[in-house]
Amino acid sequence: MEKISIDTVDKKLLTLLQKNADVSVAEMAELVGLTATPCWRRIQRLQQAGLITRKVALLDAPKLGLSMTVFVQIKAGRHDGKWLDEFARHASSFEEVVEFYRMSGEYDYLLKVMVTDMQCFDHFYKRLVNGIDLNDVTSSFAMEQIKYSTAMPLQHL
């Protein structure tokens, strides 16, 4: 895939799309100073280049009853390729896991888990630890969400 050059108009389009992907091409074109067809072509180019990977609807977690966010830190049971692949498949298989990272530092993995309550988390936890050999697991419960954004920072472009 070739490296794509991003200009000010592309940056404005990406910013608009991150805020609301439902905005019509005509409205976006007006906001960035283009006509609809060139605006549509730019968006297509950004998609084809892989900068726009998909368009989704963001849901309101508390309104869906997902009022508990838990960050689960895990130390690997082993450090070999087979275990790592098995663990990645195992942890990824849970719908409650909304983010999953391999980390540097004391813990090897960080999971962001969203559940309705402590009973639901306990059920998740038992399934997680019973499915694979783990060395250590610790959980931290988010008390308040201070900032949440799905928007990527673009000021460096």
N, C-alpha and C positions, 0 to 999 in steps of 0.2 A: 504494500500500500504506500503510495507516495505521500510525502509530507504536504499538508495543505497550508496555504498562506491565508491568514486571518486579517481582514482589514476592519476598520471602524464599523462599517455596516454589518459585517458578519457578527462582530462582537455584540452589536445592538440586537440583532436577530436572536442570537443565542441567549441573551439576557431576557428578552421578551418571552421566548419559548420556555425558559426555565420558570418564569413567573406564571405563565398560563398558556399551555399548548393548544387551548381551544380557540385562541384568537384567530380570526380568519386571515388568510393570506392578504386580502385587500386591506384590512386594518393594519396588519404588520407593515405592509408596503408603505402605507401612508405615514406610519410612525417613524420609519427609517428613511423616508425620502425617495422611495422607488415606486415604479408601477408594479402591478400584480405579477406579471410574467417574470421579470427579472428577479423579483423577490422570491417567487416560487422556485426558480432555477437555483438561486443561492441556497435555499433550504434543502433542496434535493442534493446539491453538491456537498453540503455539510453532513447530510445523512450518509451519502455514498462514501465519504471520507471516514466515516465512523465516529465523528464528533458527536452526532446525535445518535444514540444507540437505540432508543425507543421512547415512546410517549405513553405515559401511564396516568391513571387517576390516583391522587393521593387521598387516602381515607382518614377519617377522624378516629383515632384509636380509642379515646375515652367514650365516644358515642357508640363504638362497637363493643364496649365493655372491657377493652384491653387497658385497664387502669394501672397495671403493674409492669414496670420495666426493670429487668434484672440483667446485670452484667456478670457473666460467668467466666472466671479465669480458670484455665486448665493447664496442668503440667502433664506432658506426654507420658504415657505408660512405657513407651520405648521410643528410640530415635532411629528407626529404620524405615525405608521406603514403603514396605508392605503395611506397617502399622499406620504410617501417616496417611496413606491412601484409604485404608479402612476407616480411620477416624474422620477424615474429610467427608466420606460418604455417609457415615453414621450421623455426624452432627448436622450435616446439610439436609438430612431426610426429615428433620423436625420442622413442621410449619411454624412453631413458636420461635424458632431461630430466624430473626430478620436480618442480622448481620453476623459475619463470621470472619475472623482475622487470624493469621499466623503472626505471632509477635516476637520481638526481641525482648530480652530482660528475664525477669524471674519466672514468669509464666509463658507458656508456649502458644496458647490460643486464648482468644477473647470472643465470647459469644454475646450478642445482644439478644435478649429473649423478651418477648411480650406475651403476657398472660392476663387472665381476668383477676386472679387472686392467689393467695398463698397455697391453697389446696391444689389449684391448677399447676402452680410452679412445682410443688412437691411431686405431683404426678409426672411432670416433664423430667425433673431431676432424677427420679428413680429409673425412668426409661433411658435417660442419657448414660448414667453410670453403670447400669446393668448390661448395656449393649456392647461394652468394650472395656479393655483394661486401661485404667487411668492411674496416674501417680498421685495427683492432688487436684481437688476442685474447691474453689471458693466463690461465693456469690455476694454481690453487692446490690442492694435494692435502691433504685433511684427514688429520691424523696420528692424532687421537683424538677421538671424540665425547664431549664432557663432559656435555651435556644435550640431550635430545630430548623434545619434547612436541608433541602435536597439540591439547592442551587450550588453549582461549582463556582469558585472565585475566578473571575476573568480579568482582573486588573493587571495581571502580568502579561497579557497578550498585547 
